[in-house]
Amino acid sequence: MVYTSLVSTVKDGLNRNLLYQIIIEFVQIMA
């Protein structure tokens, strides 16, 4: 149960990081 929670947290972190990178790239393209 603890392991599942940890994996979920890691996945959420990766998703946020990916979204952040996409936003940065989009801003650079628009700039």
C-alpha positions, 0 to 999 in steps of 0.5 A: 500500500505504501509502495503504491502511494510512492509510485503514484507520487512519483508519477504525478511528479513526472507528469508535472515536470513534463507539463512544465517542460512543454509550457517552457518550449511553447513559450520559447516558440511564441517568444 
